[in-house]
């Protein structure tokens, strides 16, 4: 009996592992170049002050991404699809416009990040680097179209491992101050600039396009044609696997984000120019050596290439769900590449563009999250799998915190306080 029980548990564990994957693709959105810019800037300028923002944002992200995936698992439809079915035409078009602005801000961050990495590694001009980043992302999207989602998940997860090593290697050679880390867990801010960075870090962590996308990834992985009826045992098994998937993926992504801030806080504080990625790279090379700096740049490149592919995937799903128009993924990739390339030609600071893009994303979060919270409590839509009262209350608190931070940011920015 013991042998049978052990074998059964092993088989169940193997089946569970086979169901993992969608959250690791969505997690790429949480470690994109926008995160790099926001986290390095926060660590270089404010030390350990904003560690608590990343911890809180990652905890929020676990709940938000699980709710998104649950919607896809239970209904067999994505969040944009469900909204497209329920919203009247004008509201649907207006909602699509704001979602496209978010998608554009996402793409801007990811293409610029890839361009900066190529410039740091090989001296490639930024504009050319942006074009190369876009073209490589086309190849990654071709894998998704020709080989299927599992192959795409495998490639993206491999890149997630690469960027984890690249961004966190420096911590082994220059560990952060334990007392500073603990102090950074106490929630506090230090003026308008810290609020701006907190909003940027939040926008870079809880990503609107990842909220839209995760429901599509769960739908496509588990029942691509039509979803099972709520209450079937298969759904309960999938939701259990989804919880593991989300927690594991976001623990990894959250650890990378915190690691970047700690690296900057421990090594880049007080060094001139470290509020830009290029300056941070130079400072890392000076304090930790060229090998760690190259690993950092490789991590940035993997981040840009993977996240711009995932962002294009999300944009296509948003359009298909809300407008019921499915533009070929590769065509959309080429079109959305243009604004990022144009901005690279303006001479504006790439790191500044990255941070601003994350603030735009922060303002887009409520438009993705509030409908998600409402829909996942709907008994007619999710049946017995709808949110429990406690889950719903926590989800509303998270949404309220995000909206309050955005309103505070807007007020401080407009008044110059």
Residue pairs with C-beta under 8 A, 6 or more apart in sequence:
16 240
16 241
16 244
19 221
19 222
19 237
19 238
19 241
19 242
19 245
20 241
20 244
20 245
20 248
21 149
21 150
21 153
21 157
21 221
21 245
22 69
22 153
22 214
22 217
22 218
22 221
22 242
22 245
23 65
23 69
23 214
23 217
23 242
23 245
23 246
23 248
23 249
23 250
24 153
24 156
24 157
24 160
24 245
24 248
24 249
24 252
25 152
25 153
25 156
25 157
25 213
25 217
25 310
26 65
26 68
26 69
26 210
26 213
26 214
26 217
26 249
26 310
27 160
27 249
27 250
27 252
27 253
28 156
28 159
28 160
28 253
28 303
28 306
28 307
28 310
29 106
29 207
29 209
29 210
29 213
29 307
29 310
29 311
29 314
30 58
30 61
30 204
30 205
30 207
30 210
30 250
30 253
30 254
30 257
31 160
31 163
31 164
31 167
31 253
31 256
31 257
31 303
31 307
32 106
32 109
32 110
32 113
32 204
32 207
32 303
32 304
32 307
32 311
33 109
33 110
33 112
33 113
33 114
33 116
33 117
33 277
33 300
33 303
33 304
33 307
33 354
34 106
34 109
34 110
34 113
34 200
34 203
34 204
34 354
34 355
34 357
34 358
34 361
35 201
35 204
35 205
35 257
35 260
35 303
35 358
36 113
36 167
36 260
36 277
36 300
36 303
36 354
37 109
37 113
37 204
37 277
37 351
37 354
37 355
37 358
38 197
38 200
38 201
38 203
38 204
38 354
38 355
38 358
39 54
39 201
39 204
39 257
39 260
39 261
39 264
40 260
40 261
40 263
40 264
40 268
40 274
40 275
40 277
40 280
41 197
41 200
41 264
41 275
41 276
41 351
41 355
42 49
42 50
42 53
42 197
42 198
42 201
42 261
42 264
43 50
43 260
43 261
43 262
43 263
43 264
43 265
43 266
43 268
43 269
44 264
44 265
44 268
44 269
44 271
44 274
44 275
44 280
45 193
45 197
45 269
45 275
46 190
46 194
46 197
46 265
47 180
47 184
47 265
47 269
48 176
48 177
48 180
48 181
48 183
48 184
48 261
48 262
48 265
49 184
49 188
49 189
49 190
49 194
50 184
50 194
50 197
50 198
50 201
50 261
51 181
51 184
51 185
51 258
51 261
51 262
52 184
52 185
52 186
52 187
52 188
53 198
53 201
53 202
54 201
54 205
54 254
54 257
54 258
54 261
55 185
55 254
55 258
56 187
56 401
57 201
57 202
57 205
57 206
58 205
58 250
58 253
58 254
58 257
58 258
60 205
60 206
60 398
60 401
60 402
61 205
61 206
61 250
61 253
61 254
62 246
62 247
62 250
63 391
63 394
63 395
63 398
64 206
64 211
64 369
64 372
64 395
64 398
65 210
65 211
65 214
65 246
65 249
65 250
66 242
66 243
66 246
67 372
67 373
67 376
67 387
67 395
68 79
68 210
68 211
68 212
68 213
68 214
68 215
68 218
68 372
69 214
69 215
69 217
69 218
69 242
69 245
69 246
70 218
70 239
70 242
70 376
70 382
70 385
71 77
71 78
71 79
71 82
71 215
71 218
71 372
71 375
71 376
71 382
72 78
72 79
72 214
72 215
72 216
72 217
72 218
72 219
72 222
73 218
73 219
73 222
73 227
73 235
73 238
73 239
73 242
74 227
74 230
74 235
74 239
74 381
74 382
74 383
74 385
75 82
75 219
75 227
75 381
75 382
76 219
76 223
76 225
76 226
76 227
76 228
77 85
77 215
77 219
77 227
78 212
78 215
78 216
78 219
78 317
78 321
79 211
79 212
79 215
79 216
79 321
79 368
79 371
79 372
79 375
80 99
80 212
80 215
80 216
80 317
80 318
80 320
80 321
80 322
81 320
81 321
82 321
82 375
82 381
83 92
83 95
83 321
83 322
83 371
84 92
84 321
84 322
84 323
84 324
87 95
87 322
92 322
92 323
93 323
95 322
95 367
96 318
96 319
96 322
96 323
98 364
98 367
99 208
99 212
99 318
99 322
99 364
99 367
99 368
100 315
100 318
100 319
101 360
101 364
102 208
102 209
102 360
102 361
102 364
102 367
102 368
103 209
103 311
103 314
103 315
103 318
103 336
104 336
104 339
105 357
105 358
105 360
105 361
105 364
106 207
106 208
106 209
106 307
106 311
106 314
106 315
106 357
106 361
107 308
107 311
107 312
107 315
107 336
107 337
107 339
107 340
108 339
108 340
108 343
108 353
108 354
108 357
109 204
109 307
109 353
109 354
109 357
109 358
110 133
110 303
110 304
110 307
110 308
110 311
110 340
111 130
111 133
111 134
111 304
111 308
111 337
111 340
111 341
111 344
112 126
112 130
112 304
112 340
112 343
112 344
112 350
112 353
112 354
113 133
113 277
113 300
113 303
113 304
113 307
113 354
114 129
114 130
114 132
114 133
114 136
114 300
114 301
114 303
114 304
114 305
114 308
115 124
115 126
115 127
115 128
115 129
115 130
115 132
115 133
115 304
115 344
115 350
116 126
116 129
116 277
116 278
116 300
116 304
116 350
116 351
117 129
117 297
117 298
117 300
117 301
117 303
117 304
118 124
118 128
118 129
118 132
118 133
118 301
119 125
119 126
119 129
119 278
120 277
120 278
120 281
120 297
120 300
121 294
121 297
121 298
121 301
124 132
126 344
126 350
127 341
127 344
127 345
130 337
130 340
130 341
130 344
131 337
131 341
133 304
133 305
133 308
134 308
134 333
134 334
134 337
134 340
134 341
136 305
137 305
137 308
137 309
137 312
137 333
138 330
138 333
138 334
140 152
140 155
140 156
140 305
140 306
140 309
141 309
141 312
141 313
141 329
141 330
141 333
142 330
143 151
143 152
143 155
144 151
144 152
144 309
144 313
144 329
145 329
145 330
149 217
149 220
149 221
150 221
153 221
156 306
156 309
156 310
159 302
159 303
159 305
159 306
160 252
160 253
160 302
160 306
162 298
162 299
162 302
163 256
163 299
163 300
163 302
163 303
163 306
164 252
164 255
164 256
164 299
165 295
165 299
166 295
166 296
166 297
166 298
166 299
166 300
166 302
167 256
167 259
167 260
167 263
167 296
167 299
167 300
167 303
168 255
168 256
168 259
168 260
168 263
169 292
169 295
169 296
170 263
170 267
170 284
170 288
170 292
170 295
170 296
171 259
171 262
171 263
171 266
173 288
173 289
173 292
174 263
174 266
174 267
174 287
174 288
175 266
176 262
176 263
176 265
176 266
177 266
180 265
180 266
181 262
184 265
189 195
189 198
192 412
192 413
192 416
192 417
195 405
195 408
195 409
195 412
196 355
196 359
196 409
196 412
196 413
197 355
198 405
199 358
199 359
199 362
199 405
199 406
199 409
200 355
200 358
200 359
200 362
201 358
202 362
202 365
202 402
202 405
203 358
203 359
203 360
203 361
203 362
203 363
203 364
203 365
204 257
204 358
204 361
205 254
205 257
206 365
206 369
206 402
207 361
207 365
208 361
208 364
208 365
208 367
208 368
208 369
209 311
209 314
209 315
209 318
209 361
209 368
210 314
211 365
211 368
211 369
211 372
212 314
212 317
212 318
212 321
212 368
213 310
213 313
213 314
213 317
216 313
216 314
216 317
216 321
218 242
219 227
222 238
228 234
228 235
230 382
230 383
230 384
230 385
231 383
231 384
231 385
235 385
239 385
263 284
264 274
264 280
267 283
267 284
267 287
267 288
268 274
268 280
268 283
268 284
268 287
271 279
271 283
271 287
272 279
273 279
273 282
273 283
274 280
274 283
275 351
276 349
276 350
276 351
276 352
277 300
277 350
277 351
277 354
278 350
278 351
281 293
281 296
281 297
282 293
284 292
284 293
284 296
285 292
285 293
312 329
312 332
312 333
312 336
313 329
315 332
315 336
316 326
316 327
316 329
316 332
319 325
319 326
319 327
319 332
320 326
320 327
343 353
344 350
359 409
362 402
362 405
362 406
362 409
363 406
365 402
365 406
366 399
366 402
366 403
366 406
369 395
369 398
369 399
369 402
370 399
373 387
373 392
373 395
373 396
373 399
375 381
375 382
376 382
376 386
376 387
376 395
377 386
377 387
377 392
378 386
379 386
387 395
411 417
